[in-house]
Amino acid sequence: MPSLTTIIGLLLAGCTLAATAFYLLSMIAAYRFFSLTPDRKNTPDGKNTETQRQRDTEAAASPPVSVMIPLHGADFDAYQNYERFCKQDYSQFQLVFGVREAGDSSIPIIEKLKRDFPGHDIELVVCPDVMGTNLKVSNLENMLACVRYEHLIIVDSDIRVERDYLRRIIAELQPQGVGLVTCLYRAAEARDFASRLEAVGITGEFAAGVLMARMLEGVRFALGSTMATTRERLAGIGGFRALKDYLADDFMLGNLMAERGDEVRLSHVVVETAMPATGFGGMMRHQMRWARSTRISRPAGYLGLLLTYGTALALINVAVMRASWASLVLLVLTLAVRLLMGWLVGVHYLKDRILKRHFYLVPLRDVLSFVIWAVSWFGRTVEWRGRRFEVKRDGRMEQVAGPAIITQAE
């Protein structure tokens, strides 16, 4: 009869092989998305195919669009991020910024933006009204009163884009049945070791999971980097009020759209995020908030993430099997496939310069991700904007510490 150590080793080896299979499938998913899906910027030699001509025609009929950017304090390199939205190659668009407090540190930045771009339609909404525990969603609801156009793009405040961003995103929203367009992102810069660790995980790890989900079941969620839709479709899911108490508001927006029967499309546009020096503690709080919200939003899928942590599983197997030759061979094989996947998805396809420069951090990031995954199963509280919340089984938040949130009457 095999010993307990042998049984544990075999289980770990099986899980590690499953993770290696995940890495291989992720590369297939990335190839299918970036190389087989028609896209103007991913076509060899820039040849204009029929699909591209159709998209160019759709883009030529570009409807006016309102870009909504909720704010809470001045972000790192905020002006540079917002300036890029003002320089869009697009005929008619509006920028709507929103804050809750008149003393918000982001207000002078928006005022400077309005002075520097006097010909642009830029609105700043200052409104303290609250309708739920998610203050970002309350901010969006307050901003909606100043939105002029039917087409909407909701963007996180730390996102920066290229000149053709609006044209390409809105073109992908035009086909019949598409209810929401979202997109992947990469780090534009990372100022300290902790932010580099987080940046490496975005394209070297997280993006692969998104592409796998798209290949296996379609996109049934949205990413806060871009959420393009229309006012009519937003109203069809109950508006922002349907999201007012959820921690993962971006996930829920896409999920409710998909459940309603609308297609959630992953765009080929890749935006960037500027990551400040947050320190290890700040990075861990952010990662834990994301991990616990994902665990509660999709518990079965989150449990399945165990089979994606091949590096950590292989290392544990080496320790359990006391560095047997079989465990060491499995570790080398797993690391080789893992690094190939990270390079292909993050560096080759997503053009992530931060990942390319700090690719040596991938194994360390893998181990950290496994630790975060394991710890996130214990407890339901998260820290967000100076408050502590308990996340309920349905993904809704209830505040347990910090300044009280006083909601307005329904």
LINGI-V218136 format. One record per pair of residues at least 4 apart in sequence whose ideal C-beta (glycine too) atoms are under 6 Angstrom apart, sorted by sequence separation. I is the first residue (numbers start at 1). GAP is how many residues later the second one is. If there is no record, write none. Layout:
# LINGI-V218136
i=I gap=GAP
i=I gap=GAP
This chain:
# LINGI-V218136
i=2 gap=4
i=30 gap=4
i=31 gap=4
i=32 gap=4
i=33 gap=4
i=43 gap=4
i=48 gap=4
i=74 gap=4
i=79 gap=4
i=155 gap=4
i=161 gap=4
i=164 gap=4
i=166 gap=4
i=191 gap=4
i=200 gap=4
i=201 gap=4
i=202 gap=4
i=203 gap=4
i=229 gap=4
i=235 gap=4
i=238 gap=4
i=248 gap=4
i=251 gap=4
i=252 gap=4
i=278 gap=4
i=284 gap=4
i=293 gap=4
i=298 gap=4
i=309 gap=4
i=310 gap=4
i=317 gap=4
i=334 gap=4
i=341 gap=4
i=342 gap=4
i=343 gap=4
i=344 gap=4
i=345 gap=4
i=346 gap=4
i=361 gap=4
i=372 gap=4
i=392 gap=4
i=2 gap=5
i=48 gap=5
i=99 gap=5
i=173 gap=5
i=190 gap=5
i=201 gap=5
i=214 gap=5
i=222 gap=5
i=229 gap=5
i=234 gap=5
i=237 gap=5
i=257 gap=5
i=278 gap=5
i=318 gap=5
i=347 gap=5
i=383 gap=5
i=190 gap=6
i=243 gap=6
i=246 gap=6
i=258 gap=6
i=321 gap=6
i=346 gap=6
i=391 gap=6
i=399 gap=6
i=131 gap=7
i=257 gap=7
i=295 gap=7
i=381 gap=7
i=382 gap=7
i=34 gap=8
i=114 gap=8
i=130 gap=8
i=173 gap=8
i=294 gap=8
i=347 gap=8
i=389 gap=8
i=390 gap=8
i=172 gap=9
i=190 gap=9
i=243 gap=9
i=318 gap=9
i=346 gap=9
i=347 gap=9
i=381 gap=9
i=85 gap=10
i=254 gap=10
i=317 gap=10
i=380 gap=10
i=389 gap=10
i=390 gap=10
i=380 gap=11
i=40 gap=12
i=169 gap=12
i=187 gap=12
i=387 gap=12
i=388 gap=12
i=38 gap=13
i=97 gap=13
i=129 gap=13
i=318 gap=13
i=388 gap=13
i=110 gap=14
i=388 gap=14
i=127 gap=15
i=187 gap=15
i=387 gap=15
i=314 gap=16
i=386 gap=16
i=125 gap=17
i=186 gap=17
i=314 gap=17
i=125 gap=18
i=237 gap=19
i=314 gap=20
i=342 gap=20
i=125 gap=21
i=123 gap=23
i=184 gap=23
i=237 gap=23
i=102 gap=24
i=310 gap=24
i=71 gap=26
i=224 gap=26
i=227 gap=26
i=94 gap=27
i=95 gap=27
i=96 gap=27
i=97 gap=27
i=98 gap=27
i=99 gap=27
i=223 gap=27
i=311 gap=27
i=64 gap=28
i=65 gap=28
i=66 gap=28
i=67 gap=28
i=68 gap=28
i=69 gap=28
i=70 gap=28
i=71 gap=28
i=100 gap=28
i=222 gap=28
i=310 gap=28
i=62 gap=29
i=66 gap=30
i=79 gap=30
i=221 gap=30
i=74 gap=31
i=78 gap=31
i=82 gap=31
i=86 gap=31
i=222 gap=31
i=73 gap=32
i=74 gap=32
i=222 gap=32
i=221 gap=33
i=86 gap=34
i=221 gap=34
i=71 gap=35
i=74 gap=35
i=220 gap=35
i=220 gap=38
i=182 gap=40
i=185 gap=40
i=98 gap=41
i=182 gap=41
i=180 gap=42
i=183 gap=42
i=183 gap=43
i=98 gap=44
i=182 gap=44
i=98 gap=45
i=182 gap=45
i=219 gap=45
i=248 gap=45
i=225 gap=46
i=247 gap=46
i=251 gap=46
i=96 gap=47
i=181 gap=47
i=219 gap=47
i=180 gap=49
i=248 gap=49
i=96 gap=50
i=96 gap=51
i=214 gap=52
i=311 gap=52
i=94 gap=54
i=179 gap=54
i=312 gap=54
i=173 gap=55
i=311 gap=55
i=312 gap=55
i=312 gap=58
i=169 gap=59
i=309 gap=61
i=70 gap=66
i=159 gap=66
i=156 gap=68
i=305 gap=68
i=70 gap=69
i=70 gap=70
i=155 gap=71
i=93 gap=73
i=154 gap=73
i=89 gap=74
i=180 gap=74
i=68 gap=75
i=89 gap=75
i=153 gap=75
i=84 gap=76
i=90 gap=76
i=199 gap=76
i=84 gap=77
i=90 gap=77
i=152 gap=77
i=180 gap=77
i=88 gap=78
i=179 gap=78
i=81 gap=79
i=151 gap=79
i=150 gap=80
i=195 gap=80
i=270 gap=80
i=66 gap=81
i=150 gap=81
i=291 gap=81
i=295 gap=81
i=66 gap=82
i=75 gap=82
i=195 gap=82
i=66 gap=83
i=75 gap=83
i=179 gap=83
i=195 gap=83
i=65 gap=84
i=180 gap=84
i=181 gap=84
i=183 gap=84
i=188 gap=84
i=194 gap=84
i=292 gap=84
i=64 gap=85
i=178 gap=85
i=189 gap=85
i=190 gap=85
i=191 gap=85
i=192 gap=85
i=194 gap=85
i=198 gap=85
i=287 gap=85
i=291 gap=85
i=65 gap=86
i=66 gap=86
i=67 gap=86
i=68 gap=86
i=69 gap=86
i=71 gap=86
i=177 gap=86
i=181 gap=86
i=183 gap=86
i=184 gap=86
i=185 gap=86
i=186 gap=86
i=187 gap=86
i=188 gap=86
i=191 gap=86
i=194 gap=86
i=178 gap=87
i=63 gap=88
i=69 gap=88
i=183 gap=88
i=185 gap=88
i=187 gap=88
i=194 gap=89
i=292 gap=90
i=172 gap=93
i=289 gap=93
i=172 gap=95
i=296 gap=95
i=285 gap=98
i=297 gap=98
i=141 gap=99
i=292 gap=99
i=296 gap=99
i=140 gap=100
i=169 gap=100
i=168 gap=101
i=137 gap=103
i=65 gap=105
i=137 gap=106
i=137 gap=107
i=59 gap=108
i=62 gap=108
i=134 gap=110
i=161 gap=110
i=59 gap=112
i=132 gap=112
i=133 gap=112
i=137 gap=112
i=159 gap=112
i=160 gap=112
i=58 gap=113
i=131 gap=113
i=132 gap=113
i=159 gap=114
i=134 gap=115
i=158 gap=115
i=55 gap=116
i=58 gap=116
i=158 gap=116
i=208 gap=137
i=204 gap=138
i=207 gap=138
i=204 gap=142
i=203 gap=143
i=247 gap=144
i=203 gap=147
i=203 gap=149
i=246 gap=149
i=246 gap=150
i=247 gap=150
i=204 gap=151
i=245 gap=151
i=203 gap=152
i=245 gap=152
i=199 gap=155
i=200 gap=155
i=200 gap=158
i=204 gap=158
i=200 gap=161
i=196 gap=162
i=186 gap=164
i=190 gap=164
i=201 gap=164
i=200 gap=165
i=186 gap=166
i=187 gap=167
i=197 gap=168
i=33 gap=178
i=30 gap=181
i=26 gap=182
i=29 gap=182
i=29 gap=183
i=26 gap=186
i=29 gap=186
i=77 gap=197
i=76 gap=198
i=76 gap=200
i=39 gap=229
i=133 gap=264
i=133 gap=266
i=130 gap=275
i=131 gap=276
i=130 gap=277
i=131 gap=277
i=129 gap=279
i=22 gap=286
i=19 gap=288
i=18 gap=289
i=19 gap=289
i=20 gap=290
i=19 gap=291
i=15 gap=292
i=16 gap=294
i=19 gap=294
i=16 gap=297
i=15 gap=298
i=16 gap=298
i=12 gap=301
i=16 gap=301
i=12 gap=304
i=13 gap=304
i=12 gap=305
i=9 gap=311
i=8 gap=312
i=9 gap=312
i=16 gap=314
i=20 gap=314
i=23 gap=314
i=27 gap=314
i=23 gap=315
i=26 gap=315
i=30 gap=315
i=34 gap=315
i=20 gap=317
i=27 gap=317
i=16 gap=318
i=23 gap=318
i=30 gap=319
